Amino acid sequence: MLLRAAAEAFDELPYNAVTVADIARRANLAKGTVYLYFATKEELFLQLALEQLGEWLGDVEVALAGDEAPAAPEALAELLARSLAARVRLARLLALQHAVLEHNVAPAVVLAWRRGMLAQTLQTAALLERRCAALRPGDGLRFMLHLHAAAIGLHQMTHPAPELAAPLACPTIEPLRLDFTAALQAHAAALLRGLPPTAAT
């Protein structure tokens, strides 16, 4: 109930504008009740991010498990990039993870989030290794970590604050503009064609 209320608020407002009071109101609870479950707003949104990540990876796994034939890097890259771009809420949450959501929470909470992320990602990584001949054992997880980092950076670059939308539409800076889906797909395909050596990560 609280995660659903948080998701609804986050879909309508920037993260900074979402308040615990608003989440409580949407869940028909007293504000103090929220703190019985989550010590801070950041902790609540970390849990929401983990839930959303699991749903996305679950969908990816269904798509990957539906065929045992080797898949081209470009096809896998398109699946991953387009499916993540379609999950706007998750992409926004991942972009907030390191700079915002992992602050103002207990270290144990961050550790639990990272462990949950690892457990969910390992299963997807194993399927990627089965479907992509270029991936050696262990490369699937490394690829997913690189993709995660790319998604964070690209989302921040391609989604400026609303008040900057008009100024940044200036034609003179057109070369700096990127499309999130296309850029993430190109990055994923390049990684799948040849991950950097382990020592370079």
C-alpha atoms as a printed R data frame, in Angstrom:
    type eleno elety resid chain resno      x       y       z
1   ATOM     1    CA   MET     A     1  0.000   0.000   0.000
2   ATOM     2    CA   LEU     A     2  2.774   2.463   0.901
3   ATOM     3    CA   LEU     A     3  4.868   1.535  -2.120
4   ATOM     4    CA   ARG     A     4  1.873   1.967  -4.402
5   ATOM     5    CA   ALA     A     5  1.146   5.382  -2.869
6   ATOM     6    CA   ALA     A     6  4.806   6.399  -3.237
7   ATOM     7    CA   ALA     A     7  4.792   5.263  -6.870
8   ATOM     8    CA   GLU     A     8  1.663   7.301  -7.603
9   ATOM     9    CA   ALA     A     9  3.164  10.423  -6.054
10  ATOM    10    CA   PHE     A    10  6.478   9.902  -7.854
11  ATOM    11    CA   ASP     A    11  4.697   9.514 -11.193
12  ATOM    12    CA   GLU     A    12  3.090  12.914 -10.717
13  ATOM    13    CA   LEU     A    13  5.859  14.920  -9.050
14  ATOM    14    CA   PRO     A    14  9.634  15.352  -8.974
15  ATOM    15    CA   TYR     A    15 11.216  13.339  -6.172
16  ATOM    16    CA   ASN     A    16 12.026  16.452  -4.128
17  ATOM    17    CA   ALA     A    17  8.383  17.516  -4.228
18  ATOM    18    CA   VAL     A    18  7.086  14.196  -2.887
19  ATOM    19    CA   THR     A    19  6.538  14.280   0.870
20  ATOM    20    CA   VAL     A    20  5.938  11.549   3.408
21  ATOM    21    CA   ALA     A    21  2.728  13.347   4.345
22  ATOM    22    CA   ASP     A    22  1.502  13.097   0.748
23  ATOM    23    CA   ILE     A    23  2.372   9.396   0.591
24  ATOM    24    CA   ALA     A    24  0.538   8.786   3.863
25  ATOM    25    CA   ARG     A    25 -2.521  10.659   2.622
26  ATOM    26    CA   ARG     A    26 -2.623   8.614  -0.573
27  ATOM    27    CA   ALA     A    27 -2.358   5.418   1.486
28  ATOM    28    CA   ASN     A    28 -5.066   6.604   3.920
29  ATOM    29    CA   LEU     A    29 -2.632   6.436   6.820
30  ATOM    30    CA   ALA     A    30 -1.349   8.841   9.435
31  ATOM    31    CA   LYS     A    31  2.068  10.300   8.592
32  ATOM    32    CA   GLY     A    32  3.558   8.730  11.707
33  ATOM    33    CA   THR     A    33  2.450   5.290  10.565
34  ATOM    34    CA   VAL     A    34  4.771   5.507   7.544
35  ATOM    35    CA   TYR     A    35  7.753   5.746   9.899
36  ATOM    36    CA   LEU     A    36  6.786   2.462  11.529
37  ATOM    37    CA   TYR     A    37  7.767   0.786   8.251
38  ATOM    38    CA   PHE     A    38 10.416   3.096   6.802
39  ATOM    39    CA   ALA     A    39 12.737   5.343   8.786
40  ATOM    40    CA   THR     A    40 13.073   7.902   5.986
41  ATOM    41    CA   LYS     A    41 11.591   8.818   2.630
42  ATOM    42    CA   GLU     A    42 14.801   7.618   0.992
43  ATOM    43    CA   GLU     A    43 14.431   4.181   2.566
44  ATOM    44    CA   LEU     A    44 10.892   3.900   1.254
45  ATOM    45    CA   PHE     A    45 11.985   4.830  -2.265
46  ATOM    46    CA   LEU     A    46 14.900   2.408  -2.172
47  ATOM    47    CA   GLN     A    47 12.384  -0.353  -1.526
48  ATOM    48    CA   LEU     A    48 10.240   0.922  -4.377
49  ATOM    49    CA   ALA     A    49 13.308   0.914  -6.647
50  ATOM    50    CA   LEU     A    50 14.077  -2.689  -5.709
51  ATOM    51    CA   GLU     A    51 10.498  -3.724  -6.460
52  ATOM    52    CA   GLN     A    52 10.536  -1.932  -9.811
53  ATOM    53    CA   LEU     A    53 13.928  -3.402 -10.709
54  ATOM    54    CA   GLY     A    54 12.640  -6.899  -9.978
55  ATOM    55    CA   GLU     A    55  9.617  -6.388 -12.214
56  ATOM    56    CA   TRP     A    56 11.773  -5.145 -15.110
57  ATOM    57    CA   LEU     A    57 14.317  -7.948 -14.798
58  ATOM    58    CA   GLY     A    58 11.471 -10.440 -14.573
59  ATOM    59    CA   ASP     A    59 10.101  -9.231 -17.889
60  ATOM    60    CA   VAL     A    60 13.575  -9.382 -19.451
61  ATOM    61    CA   GLU     A    61 14.030 -12.936 -18.187
62  ATOM    62    CA   VAL     A    62 10.729 -14.036 -19.700
63  ATOM    63    CA   ALA     A    63 11.832 -12.630 -23.057
64  ATOM    64    CA   LEU     A    64 15.279 -14.235 -22.828
65  ATOM    65    CA   ALA     A    65 14.001 -17.628 -21.688
66  ATOM    66    CA   GLY     A    66 11.505 -17.850 -24.542
67  ATOM    67    CA   ASP     A    67 14.206 -18.876 -27.020
68  ATOM    68    CA   GLU     A    68 17.413 -20.855 -26.604
69  ATOM    69    CA   ALA     A    69 18.968 -19.767 -29.907
70  ATOM    70    CA   PRO     A    70 21.977 -17.425 -29.781
71  ATOM    71    CA   ALA     A    71 20.942 -13.790 -30.069
72  ATOM    72    CA   ALA     A    72 22.871 -11.011 -31.757
73  ATOM    73    CA   PRO     A    73 24.240  -8.269 -29.470
74  ATOM    74    CA   GLU     A    74 22.104  -5.719 -31.304
75  ATOM    75    CA   ALA     A    75 18.899  -7.653 -30.610
76  ATOM    76    CA   LEU     A    76 19.703  -8.068 -26.925
77  ATOM    77    CA   ALA     A    77 20.688  -4.411 -26.655
78  ATOM    78    CA   GLU     A    78 17.377  -3.348 -28.187
79  ATOM    79    CA   LEU     A    79 15.407  -5.568 -25.791
80  ATOM    80    CA   LEU     A    80 17.185  -4.177 -22.731
81  ATOM    81    CA   ALA     A    81 17.218  -0.520 -23.761
82  ATOM    82    CA   ARG     A    82 13.646  -0.319 -24.984
83  ATOM    83    CA   SER     A    83 12.220  -2.280 -22.053
84  ATOM    84    CA   LEU     A    84 14.007  -0.061 -19.528
85  ATOM    85    CA   ALA     A    85 13.054   3.143 -21.352
86  ATOM    86    CA   ALA     A    86  9.426   2.016 -21.240
87  ATOM    87    CA   ARG     A    87  9.666   1.793 -17.448
88  ATOM    88    CA   VAL     A    88  9.953   5.515 -16.824
89  ATOM    89    CA   ARG     A    89  9.518   5.190 -13.076
90  ATOM    90    CA   LEU     A    90 12.374   2.708 -12.733
91  ATOM    91    CA   ALA     A    91 14.710   4.733 -14.946
92  ATOM    92    CA   ARG     A    92 14.060   7.793 -12.772
93  ATOM    93    CA   LEU     A    93 14.638   5.834  -9.568
94  ATOM    94    CA   LEU     A    94 17.926   4.368 -10.801
95  ATOM    95    CA   ALA     A    95 19.123   7.864 -11.701
96  ATOM    96    CA   LEU     A    96 18.481   8.883  -8.076
97  ATOM    97    CA   GLN     A    97 19.973   5.811  -6.424
98  ATOM    98    CA   HIS     A    98 23.558   6.804  -5.658
99  ATOM    99    CA   ALA     A    99 23.248  10.570  -5.298
100 ATOM   100    CA   VAL     A   100 19.959  10.710  -3.382
101 ATOM   101    CA   LEU     A   101 18.330   7.451  -2.291
102 ATOM   102    CA   GLU     A   102 21.386   5.893  -0.652
103 ATOM   103    CA   HIS     A   103 21.764   8.941   1.608
104 ATOM   104    CA   ASN     A   104 19.851   9.564   4.829
105 ATOM   105    CA   VAL     A   105 19.432   5.823   5.350
106 ATOM   106    CA   ALA     A   106 21.160   3.345   7.650
107 ATOM   107    CA   PRO     A   107 24.138   1.484   6.132
108 ATOM   108    CA   ALA     A   108 22.299  -1.792   6.765
109 ATOM   109    CA   VAL     A   109 19.467  -0.596   4.527
110 ATOM   110    CA   VAL     A   110 21.852   0.220   1.680
111 ATOM   111    CA   LEU     A   111 23.531  -3.169   2.120
112 ATOM   112    CA   ALA     A   112 20.160  -4.924   1.968
113 ATOM   113    CA   TRP     A   113 19.268  -2.962  -1.189
114 ATOM   114    CA   ARG     A   114 22.577  -3.885  -2.847
115 ATOM   115    CA   ARG     A   115 22.149  -7.554  -1.892
116 ATOM   116    CA   GLY     A   116 18.628  -7.568  -3.282
117 ATOM   117    CA   MET     A   117 19.839  -5.936  -6.490
118 ATOM   118    CA   LEU     A   118 22.634  -8.507  -6.815
119 ATOM   119    CA   ALA     A   119 20.307 -11.461  -6.292
120 ATOM   120    CA   GLN     A   120 17.860 -10.192  -8.909
121 ATOM   121    CA   THR     A   121 20.562  -9.277 -11.422
122 ATOM   122    CA   LEU     A   122 22.493 -12.560 -11.220
123 ATOM   123    CA   GLN     A   123 19.576 -14.519 -12.648
124 ATOM   124    CA   THR     A   124 19.215 -12.166 -15.605
125 ATOM   125    CA   ALA     A   125 22.982 -12.171 -16.109
126 ATOM   126    CA   ALA     A   126 23.044 -15.966 -16.352
127 ATOM   127    CA   LEU     A   127 20.356 -15.909 -19.043
128 ATOM   128    CA   LEU     A   128 22.283 -13.273 -20.993
129 ATOM   129    CA   GLU     A   129 25.389 -15.460 -20.920
130 ATOM   130    CA   ARG     A   130 23.370 -18.350 -22.364
131 ATOM   131    CA   ARG     A   131 21.922 -16.233 -25.177
132 ATOM   132    CA   CYS     A   132 25.003 -14.181 -26.130
133 ATOM   133    CA   ALA     A   133 28.063 -16.065 -27.343
134 ATOM   134    CA   ALA     A   134 30.305 -13.059 -26.682
135 ATOM   135    CA   LEU     A   135 29.688 -13.257 -22.938
136 ATOM   136    CA   ARG     A   136 31.953 -15.546 -20.937
137 ATOM   137    CA   PRO     A   137 31.042 -16.861 -17.466
138 ATOM   138    CA   GLY     A   138 30.834 -13.851 -15.153
139 ATOM   139    CA   ASP     A   139 30.525 -11.364 -18.011
140 ATOM   140    CA   GLY     A   140 26.744 -11.205 -17.706
141 ATOM   141    CA   LEU     A   141 26.894  -9.539 -14.309
142 ATOM   142    CA   ARG     A   142 29.670  -7.184 -15.400
143 ATOM   143    CA   PHE     A   143 27.617  -6.229 -18.429
144 ATOM   144    CA   MET     A   144 24.538  -5.519 -16.295
145 ATOM   145    CA   LEU     A   145 26.584  -3.323 -13.948
146 ATOM   146    CA   HIS     A   146 27.963  -1.335 -16.891
147 ATOM   147    CA   LEU     A   147 24.446  -1.020 -18.302
148 ATOM   148    CA   HIS     A   148 23.174   0.176 -14.927
149 ATOM   149    CA   ALA     A   149 25.870   2.863 -14.781
150 ATOM   150    CA   ALA     A   150 25.168   3.939 -18.363
151 ATOM   151    CA   ALA     A   151 21.432   4.169 -17.684
152 ATOM   152    CA   ILE     A   152 22.037   6.432 -14.676
153 ATOM   153    CA   GLY     A   153 24.311   8.801 -16.570
154 ATOM   154    CA   LEU     A   154 22.250   8.884 -19.749
155 ATOM   155    CA   HIS     A   155 18.995   9.466 -17.888
156 ATOM   156    CA   GLN     A   156 20.492  12.444 -16.077
157 ATOM   157    CA   MET     A   157 21.831  13.848 -19.368
158 ATOM   158    CA   THR     A   158 18.610  13.358 -21.314
159 ATOM   159    CA   HIS     A   159 16.089  14.437 -18.681
160 ATOM   160    CA   PRO     A   160 16.903  17.973 -17.495
161 ATOM   161    CA   ALA     A   161 14.825  19.730 -14.869
162 ATOM   162    CA   PRO     A   162 11.461  20.920 -16.276
163 ATOM   163    CA   GLU     A   163 12.406  24.570 -15.825
164 ATOM   164    CA   LEU     A   164 15.395  24.030 -18.123
165 ATOM   165    CA   ALA     A   165 13.462  22.412 -20.964
166 ATOM   166    CA   ALA     A   166 12.823  25.633 -22.866
167 ATOM   167    CA   PRO     A   167 16.332  27.149 -22.516
168 ATOM   168    CA   LEU     A   168 17.993  23.852 -23.455
169 ATOM   169    CA   ALA     A   169 15.882  23.616 -26.634
170 ATOM   170    CA   CYS     A   170 18.207  26.261 -28.087
171 ATOM   171    CA   PRO     A   171 19.366  25.112 -31.584
172 ATOM   172    CA   THR     A   172 22.964  26.089 -30.899
173 ATOM   173    CA   ILE     A   173 23.397  23.217 -28.437
174 ATOM   174    CA   GLU     A   174 21.640  20.579 -30.555
175 ATOM   175    CA   PRO     A   175 24.866  18.473 -30.797
176 ATOM   176    CA   LEU     A   176 24.723  17.938 -27.017
177 ATOM   177    CA   ARG     A   177 21.271  16.381 -27.066
178 ATOM   178    CA   LEU     A   178 20.885  12.618 -26.807
179 ATOM   179    CA   ASP     A   179 17.936  10.259 -27.015
180 ATOM   180    CA   PHE     A   180 17.912   8.026 -23.935
181 ATOM   181    CA   THR     A   181 16.714   4.849 -25.650
182 ATOM   182    CA   ALA     A   182 18.950   5.130 -28.708
183 ATOM   183    CA   ALA     A   183 22.031   6.032 -26.678
184 ATOM   184    CA   LEU     A   184 21.478   3.232 -24.149
185 ATOM   185    CA   GLN     A   185 20.884   0.721 -26.937
186 ATOM   186    CA   ALA     A   186 24.105   1.730 -28.707
187 ATOM   187    CA   HIS     A   187 26.043   1.520 -25.448
188 ATOM   188    CA   ALA     A   188 24.611  -1.907 -24.617
189 ATOM   189    CA   ALA     A   189 25.382  -3.265 -28.083
190 ATOM   190    CA   ALA     A   190 28.961  -2.003 -27.893
191 ATOM   191    CA   LEU     A   191 29.405  -3.652 -24.494
192 ATOM   192    CA   LEU     A   192 27.955  -6.940 -25.681
193 ATOM   193    CA   ARG     A   193 30.318  -6.974 -28.644
194 ATOM   194    CA   GLY     A   194 33.327  -6.612 -26.372
195 ATOM   195    CA   LEU     A   195 33.396  -5.945 -22.649
196 ATOM   196    CA   PRO     A   196 36.599  -4.342 -21.342
197 ATOM   197    CA   PRO     A   197 39.053  -6.711 -19.662
198 ATOM   198    CA   THR     A   198 38.217  -7.563 -16.052
199 ATOM   199    CA   ALA     A   199 41.177  -5.549 -14.742
200 ATOM   200    CA   ALA     A   200 39.755  -2.390 -16.324
201 ATOM   201    CA   THR     A   201 36.419  -2.479 -14.455
